[in-house]
């Protein structure tokens, strides 16, 4: 079966949902990958209904097409790493 964007949104067996507060705003983040490891350099996620990709460069996390909210990207990674004990 082909993996489509819609199936990744609604398949309850895929992804973990996190709630993150950043700058006094609440965000809902859903991982779109089943396996998470410390060695990963890219992570697909659904951030408040928008598909985003986190990319690791020089031990810091960034959004794929923006370096503006690198602190937010690192907070998301921190929540993921705490949940999965990475």
C-alpha positions in Angstrom: 0.0 0.0 0.0 1.3 3.4 -0.9 2.0 5.8 2.0 0.2 9.0 1.3 0.2 12.3 3.2 -3.4 11.7 4.2 -2.7 8.2 5.5 0.1 9.5 7.7 -2.2 12.1 9.2 -5.0 9.8 10.3 -3.2 6.4 10.9 -3.2 6.1 14.6 -0.5 3.5 14.6 2.0 6.0 13.1 3.5 8.8 15.1 3.4 10.1 18.6 1.6 13.3 19.5 3.4 15.9 21.6 2.1 19.2 23.1 4.7 21.9 23.3 4.5 25.4 24.7 6.8 27.9 23.1 6.7 31.7 23.7 3.4 31.3 25.6 1.7 29.5 22.7 0.6 25.8 22.7 1.5 23.7 19.7 0.5 20.1 18.8 3.3 18.1 17.1 2.8 14.7 15.6 5.7 12.5 14.5 5.2 11.1 11.1 7.8 8.4 11.6 7.6 5.2 13.6 11.3 4.8 14.4 13.3 7.6 16.1 17.0 7.2 16.8 19.7 9.5 18.1 21.6 9.2 14.8 18.8 10.7 12.7 19.4 13.9 10.8 15.9 14.5 9.5 12.5 14.1 11.1 9.1 14.5 9.5 6.4 15.9 11.7 3.0 17.5 11.5 3.1 20.9 13.3 -0.4 22.4 13.9 -1.7 20.9 10.7 1.3 21.7 8.5 3.9 19.1 7.5 7.4 20.2 8.5 10.8 18.6 8.4 13.4 19.1 11.1 17.0 18.9 9.9 20.1 18.5 12.1 23.2 20.6 11.2 26.2 20.9 13.5 24.4 19.3 16.4 21.5 21.8 16.2 18.0 21.3 14.8 16.4 23.6 12.2 13.3 23.7 10.1 14.1 22.6 6.6 13.3 25.8 4.8 13.9 28.3 7.6 16.5 29.1 10.2 14.3 31.7 12.0 12.9 29.5 14.7 15.9 27.3 15.5 15.1 27.5 19.3 11.6 26.2 18.6 13.1 23.3 16.5 15.5 22.5 19.3 12.6 22.5 21.8 10.7 20.1 19.6 13.8 17.8 19.5 14.2 18.1 23.2 10.6 16.9 23.8 11.1 14.0 21.4 14.5 13.0 22.9 13.0 13.0 26.4 10.0 10.9 25.4 12.2 8.3 23.6 15.1 8.6 26.0 17.7 9.4 23.4 
